[in-house]
Amino acid sequence: MSQSPENILEVEQLITSFETDHGLLRAVDHVSFSVPAGKTVGIVGESGCGKSVTAMSIVRLLPQPAGKILGGHVYFKGQDLTHASDLEIRKIRGGDIGVIFQEPMAALNPVHRIGRQVAEVFRIHKKLSKKDAWAAATEMLELVRIPAPEKRMMDYPHHLSGGMRQRVVIAMALACRPSLLIADEPTTALDVTVQAQILDLMGRLQSEIGMATILITHDLGVIAETCDEVVVMYAGRVVEQASAEELFSNPLHAYTKGLLHSIPTLETPSKSVLNTIPGMVAALADLSHGCRFCQRMGRTAPVTRERPKFAEVSPGHSVEICPECYQPT
């Protein structure tokens, strides 16, 4: 199937599974979405819904040998990454596709200096000399607004604060001016002031470079502030997809509505009990074939036996059509 020219990335019916003691369990179940060139697509959902596994499947960074892509396609600039060779994917990953990992301290090597780790990106993907790569790395630290970048180049990761480490990870991800950036919870564990600085930095660099972005988060406030399109995932599946404006003004799936109602507003009375979504996400080994949100709500067959159809109900707005969870207003 050919890729639409306005989309830089198209994920089609992606299936990712893991070998476990309970057998082969599906963590990503026929996920499809697209990323238009220069736009930001947010993937939102509770922890464990498959957001990060989807992202790592795109760049083929699944834990090995347990993680396996069992089906579907990932088209990036017309190339199916699921069938790319290891050499091809290594050239694309870190070069044309940048990745900001969820935990900056884990993403950085604790025994190497910051400068060496950032410069390595230029050495591998741009084939620069050591001197030129060091200069380019210093320039990247300055670009992400790290003070005294020449000094910081000689520091180790544990010398830096969480916000500074996250800026280093962003510098590494953007070093080669990628066409697509995958940002996996880029503001997790950061205080609100640093979070705002990181989001502002990413937005500024995105406009300067002209790249597309996949932003993975559980924070709907961040989604509303930064994203053009939103993909809502639950239990390894996409349950709703729309523009950010449409999704926030007209949510159609019960899970999306539950997420939105869980956000406190300025009108929320002081010390009041916040809204929550009842129940728990089932373990992978126990997930229903049918509507998985109905399973959480304790509903029984037939809604938990037959998988609901995922369909476009209005231009640009698609939803899983479960008779219990599809709630048009």
Backbone torsions as a table, in degrees:
resi	resn	phi	psi	omega
1	MET	NA	134.9	-178.3
2	SER	-80.2	153.5	-178.5
3	GLN	-90.7	139.4	177.6
4	SER	-63.9	134.9	-174.8
5	PRO	-65.0	-24.7	-178.9
6	GLU	-82.2	-10.1	179.5
7	ASN	-103.3	130.6	176.4
8	ILE	-83.4	-25.4	179.9
9	LEU	-138.9	137.2	173.7
10	GLU	-134.6	121.0	176.7
11	VAL	-103.8	124.9	-174.8
12	GLU	-125.9	115.2	172.3
13	GLN	51.0	44.4	-177.5
14	LEU	-70.3	131.0	176.8
15	ILE	-124.6	120.5	178.5
16	THR	-126.2	131.3	-177.8
17	SER	-130.2	164.6	178.8
18	PHE	-130.2	138.5	172.8
19	GLU	-76.5	124.4	-179.2
20	THR	-134.4	177.7	175.7
21	ASP	-64.5	-18.8	179.4
22	HIS	-97.7	10.2	-178.8
23	GLY	102.1	-164.3	-179.1
24	LEU	-83.1	113.1	-176.6
25	LEU	-110.3	135.8	-175.5
26	ARG	-89.5	115.9	179.7
27	ALA	-95.2	-27.1	176.3
28	VAL	-126.5	120.0	-167.2
29	ASP	-119.7	93.2	177.6
30	HIS	55.8	57.1	179.7
31	VAL	-90.3	132.5	178.0
32	SER	-135.5	136.5	171.5
33	PHE	-168.2	167.3	179.1
34	SER	-131.5	157.4	179.4
35	VAL	-123.7	109.0	177.7
36	PRO	-67.0	148.4	179.5
37	ALA	-59.1	132.0	176.7
38	GLY	77.9	0.2	-177.1
39	LYS	-104.9	166.4	176.9
40	THR	-112.9	123.9	177.3
41	VAL	-111.2	123.7	179.0
42	GLY	-96.0	136.3	172.5
43	ILE	-112.8	119.2	-172.0
44	VAL	-126.3	152.3	178.5
45	GLY	162.1	169.4	179.0
46	GLU	-67.2	164.5	175.2
47	SER	-58.9	135.1	179.0
48	GLY	89.0	8.1	-177.3
49	CYS	-87.1	-5.8	176.8
50	GLY	106.6	8.5	-177.1
51	LYS	-62.7	-54.9	-176.5
52	SER	-67.5	-36.4	178.6
53	VAL	-64.3	-38.1	175.9
54	THR	-60.5	-46.6	-179.8
55	ALA	-63.3	-44.9	-179.8
56	MET	-68.6	-25.9	174.9
57	SER	-68.4	-36.6	-179.4
58	ILE	-60.1	-43.7	-177.1
59	VAL	-100.0	10.2	175.5
60	ARG	56.9	50.5	177.4
61	LEU	-116.9	32.1	178.2
62	LEU	-70.7	147.6	175.3
63	PRO	-56.8	133.1	-178.2
64	GLN	-113.6	144.1	5.2
65	PRO	-91.9	8.8	-172.7
66	ALA	-71.1	-41.3	-174.9
67	GLY	-77.9	134.3	-178.2
68	LYS	-141.8	135.0	170.5
69	ILE	-90.5	112.9	-173.2
70	LEU	-97.4	-12.3	-178.9
71	GLY	-173.5	168.2	178.6
72	GLY	92.9	-178.0	-177.4
73	HIS	-138.7	150.2	173.7
74	VAL	-129.3	101.6	-177.8
75	TYR	-94.6	119.5	176.3
76	PHE	-122.3	114.3	-176.1
77	LYS	51.9	39.3	176.9
78	GLY	87.6	-9.3	-178.7
79	GLN	-101.1	134.0	178.2
80	ASP	-83.0	106.8	-176.0
81	LEU	-69.1	-21.0	179.9
82	THR	-69.4	-19.7	180.0
83	HIS	-113.3	8.0	178.1
84	ALA	-72.6	148.8	177.5
85	SER	-71.3	164.1	178.3
86	ASP	-59.1	-38.7	179.3
87	LEU	-65.5	-42.8	-179.5
88	GLU	-65.3	-42.6	-177.0
89	ILE	-70.2	-32.0	177.6
90	ARG	-67.8	-33.9	177.8
91	LYS	-69.5	-37.7	-179.0
92	ILE	-75.3	-44.4	-177.9
93	ARG	-70.8	119.7	-176.9
94	GLY	91.7	-17.2	177.3
95	GLY	-103.5	-80.7	-179.3
96	ASP	-83.6	-18.2	173.5
97	ILE	-122.8	116.0	176.7
98	GLY	-95.5	148.6	-178.6
99	VAL	-129.7	126.2	170.6
100	ILE	-102.0	113.0	-174.9
101	PHE	-80.8	160.7	-170.6
102	GLN	-65.1	-40.7	-176.4
103	GLU	-117.7	106.3	-174.7
104	PRO	-61.5	-32.5	-179.4
105	MET	-68.4	-33.6	177.6
106	ALA	-78.4	-26.2	-178.6
107	ALA	-77.2	-22.2	-179.0
108	LEU	-100.5	142.6	178.7
109	ASN	-77.7	118.9	-173.6
110	PRO	-68.7	-16.2	-175.4
111	VAL	-101.6	3.5	177.7
112	HIS	-118.4	146.6	178.8
113	ARG	-67.8	154.6	-179.2
114	ILE	-55.9	-45.3	-177.4
115	GLY	-58.7	-42.4	-179.9
116	ARG	-63.4	-39.8	-176.7
117	GLN	-70.7	-39.3	178.2
118	VAL	-72.9	-41.3	-179.3
119	ALA	-64.0	-30.0	-178.6
120	GLU	-60.1	-32.9	178.6
121	VAL	-60.7	-44.3	179.8
122	PHE	-70.5	-33.7	178.9
123	ARG	-66.3	-40.7	-175.6
124	ILE	-78.5	-48.6	-171.3
125	HIS	-92.6	-27.9	-179.0
126	LYS	-107.7	-5.9	178.9
127	LYS	56.2	38.1	179.0
128	LEU	-81.1	156.8	174.2
129	SER	-69.6	166.8	-179.9
130	LYS	-58.4	-42.7	-178.3
131	LYS	-65.3	-47.4	-178.7
132	ASP	-68.2	-36.8	178.7
133	ALA	-65.3	-39.1	178.1
134	TRP	-64.0	-42.1	179.0
135	ALA	-65.3	-41.5	179.5
136	ALA	-66.2	-37.4	178.5
137	ALA	-65.8	-41.6	177.3
138	THR	-61.6	-39.6	178.0
139	GLU	-64.7	-36.7	178.7
140	MET	-67.3	-39.5	177.3
141	LEU	-63.4	-36.4	176.8
142	GLU	-67.9	-37.9	-179.6
143	LEU	-62.4	-36.9	179.7
144	VAL	-90.0	15.8	171.4
145	ARG	63.7	43.4	170.3
146	ILE	-90.4	120.3	-178.4
147	PRO	-66.1	149.1	-179.8
148	ALA	48.3	59.1	-174.5
149	PRO	-60.2	-33.1	179.3
150	GLU	-61.6	-38.6	178.4
151	LYS	-71.9	-41.9	-177.9
152	ARG	-66.2	-25.7	178.0
153	MET	-59.4	-27.3	-177.4
154	MET	-93.0	-3.7	-179.3
155	ASP	-81.2	160.6	170.9
156	TYR	-97.4	158.8	-177.4
157	PRO	-52.6	-37.1	-176.6
158	HIS	-71.9	-9.4	176.5
159	HIS	-79.0	-15.4	-173.2
160	LEU	-103.9	155.1	174.5
161	SER	-74.5	170.2	179.5
162	GLY	-60.5	-42.0	178.9
163	GLY	-64.9	-38.4	178.8
164	MET	-67.9	-41.8	177.5
165	ARG	-62.1	-39.1	178.7
166	GLN	-64.5	-35.7	176.5
167	ARG	-65.3	-36.7	177.1
168	VAL	-63.9	-43.9	179.0
169	VAL	-62.2	-39.6	177.0
170	ILE	-64.3	-41.2	178.3
171	ALA	-59.7	-42.8	178.9
172	MET	-65.2	-40.0	-178.4
173	ALA	-68.0	-32.3	-175.1
174	LEU	-100.4	2.4	-173.9
175	ALA	-55.8	-39.6	-175.9
176	CYS	-96.9	17.0	179.7
177	ARG	52.0	62.9	-174.1
178	PRO	-67.3	156.2	174.5
179	SER	-79.7	-25.2	-179.5
180	LEU	-137.1	133.0	175.6
181	LEU	-114.8	128.6	173.4
182	ILE	-106.4	112.7	-177.8
183	ALA	-110.4	107.1	-176.6
184	ASP	-95.8	103.0	-179.5
185	GLU	48.5	58.4	-173.7
186	PRO	-68.5	-14.0	-177.6
187	THR	-116.9	12.4	178.5
188	THR	-61.7	137.3	175.9
189	ALA	70.0	11.4	176.2
190	LEU	-102.8	146.3	177.6
191	ASP	-69.9	164.6	-169.8
192	VAL	-63.0	-32.3	179.6
193	THR	-67.7	-47.5	178.5
194	VAL	-66.3	-37.5	177.8
195	GLN	-58.4	-45.6	178.9
196	ALA	-62.4	-38.8	178.9
197	GLN	-65.2	-42.7	-179.7
198	ILE	-64.9	-44.4	179.6
199	LEU	-64.5	-40.2	177.3
200	ASP	-63.6	-42.0	178.9
201	LEU	-62.2	-46.2	-179.9
202	MET	-62.8	-41.5	179.0
203	GLY	-64.7	-40.0	-179.9
204	ARG	-66.6	-44.8	-179.4
205	LEU	-68.3	-33.8	177.8
206	GLN	-63.2	-42.5	179.6
207	SER	-68.5	-33.0	179.6
208	GLU	-72.1	-40.1	-176.2
209	ILE	-87.8	-28.3	-178.6
210	GLY	79.0	26.8	-176.9
211	MET	-88.6	162.4	170.3
212	ALA	-91.6	157.9	-176.4
213	THR	-137.3	136.7	165.7
214	ILE	-106.0	116.3	-178.6
215	LEU	-107.5	114.4	-179.4
216	ILE	-100.3	124.7	-177.6
217	THR	-161.4	163.3	170.5
218	HIS	-106.0	2.1	-174.7
219	ASP	-96.0	104.8	-178.7
220	LEU	-68.6	-23.6	175.5
221	GLY	-64.9	-41.2	176.5
222	VAL	-65.3	-41.3	178.1
223	ILE	-58.6	-47.9	-177.9
224	ALA	-62.7	-33.2	-175.5
225	GLU	-79.6	-30.4	-166.9
226	THR	-120.2	-19.0	-166.5
227	CYS	-101.5	149.0	173.5
228	ASP	-91.8	-43.2	178.9
229	GLU	-122.5	153.7	-178.7
230	VAL	-131.7	134.0	174.3
231	VAL	-115.4	120.1	179.5
232	VAL	-99.3	121.2	-179.8
233	MET	-111.1	144.6	173.4
234	TYR	-144.6	126.1	175.8
235	ALA	52.1	44.0	174.3
236	GLY	85.7	1.5	-178.8
237	ARG	-125.2	155.9	171.0
238	VAL	-85.8	122.8	-180.0
239	VAL	-104.6	-19.1	177.4
240	GLU	-159.8	146.6	-179.8
241	GLN	-149.3	130.6	-178.7
242	ALA	-166.2	175.3	171.2
243	SER	-66.8	156.1	-178.4
244	ALA	-59.5	-43.2	-179.3
245	GLU	-61.8	-45.0	-179.3
246	GLU	-66.8	-41.7	-176.5
247	LEU	-64.4	-42.3	-177.8
248	PHE	-75.1	-28.7	-178.4
249	SER	-89.7	-25.8	-175.4
250	ASN	-144.8	63.4	176.9
251	PRO	-67.6	141.8	-174.9
252	LEU	-116.0	-21.2	-178.4
253	HIS	-97.9	143.2	-177.4
254	ALA	-59.3	-34.4	-179.8
255	TYR	-68.5	-43.0	177.3
256	THR	-60.7	-43.8	179.0
257	LYS	-63.0	-38.2	177.7
258	GLY	-63.1	-41.2	177.6
259	LEU	-62.8	-45.0	-178.1
260	LEU	-67.3	-37.2	-179.8
261	HIS	-72.8	-15.6	179.7
262	SER	-81.0	-7.8	-178.3
263	ILE	-86.5	122.4	175.7
264	PRO	-68.1	146.1	179.3
265	THR	-118.1	175.5	178.1
266	LEU	-65.7	-22.3	-179.9
267	GLU	-85.5	-8.9	-179.4
268	THR	-65.7	123.4	-178.6
269	PRO	-60.2	147.5	179.2
270	SER	-61.1	137.8	177.2
271	LYS	62.3	19.3	177.4
272	SER	-82.6	158.7	178.3
273	VAL	-74.6	125.0	-178.4
274	LEU	-77.1	151.2	177.8
275	ASN	-69.0	141.1	175.4
276	THR	-133.9	161.8	174.1
277	ILE	-90.8	120.8	-177.6
278	PRO	-67.8	161.2	176.4
279	GLY	82.2	-175.7	-179.0
280	MET	-134.6	152.9	173.5
281	VAL	-69.2	131.8	-179.9
282	ALA	-67.9	151.9	174.3
283	ALA	-64.2	156.0	-177.5
284	LEU	-54.8	-39.9	-177.6
285	ALA	-68.8	-16.8	-175.3
286	ASP	-109.5	3.9	-175.1
287	LEU	-66.0	140.5	179.7
288	SER	-75.2	153.4	173.0
289	HIS	-75.3	-28.6	-179.1
290	GLY	-84.3	-147.2	-178.9
291	CYS	-68.4	118.2	-174.3
292	ARG	-80.8	-22.1	175.2
293	PHE	-74.9	-34.5	173.5
294	CYS	-62.7	-38.1	176.6
295	GLN	-59.0	-42.7	178.8
296	ARG	-63.9	-36.5	-177.6
297	MET	-79.2	-2.3	177.9
298	GLY	83.2	14.5	178.4
299	ARG	-79.4	157.0	-175.7
300	THR	-113.9	-176.8	-178.9
301	ALA	-53.0	151.2	8.0
302	PRO	-88.0	-7.3	-174.1
303	VAL	-66.9	-24.6	178.6
304	THR	-95.3	1.5	-178.7
305	ARG	-102.6	-37.0	-176.4
306	GLU	-111.6	130.0	-178.5
307	ARG	-69.4	129.4	179.4
308	PRO	-67.4	151.3	176.6
309	LYS	-75.8	137.3	175.8
310	PHE	-99.5	117.9	-171.5
311	ALA	-142.2	157.6	175.6
312	GLU	-81.7	121.9	-177.1
313	VAL	-103.3	-16.7	172.7
314	SER	-155.4	163.0	-176.1
315	PRO	-53.3	117.0	177.7
316	GLY	80.7	2.6	-177.1
317	HIS	-124.3	112.1	-179.1
318	SER	-118.9	150.7	-176.5
319	VAL	-153.3	154.8	174.2
320	GLU	-76.9	119.4	-172.6
321	ILE	-88.1	74.6	172.5
322	CYS	-90.2	133.7	-178.4
323	PRO	-60.8	-22.0	179.6
324	GLU	-94.7	-35.6	-171.4
325	CYS	-98.0	-20.8	177.2
326	TYR	-79.2	112.2	-171.3
327	GLN	-128.3	74.9	177.6
328	PRO	-66.4	143.6	-178.1
329	THR	-94.8	NA	NA
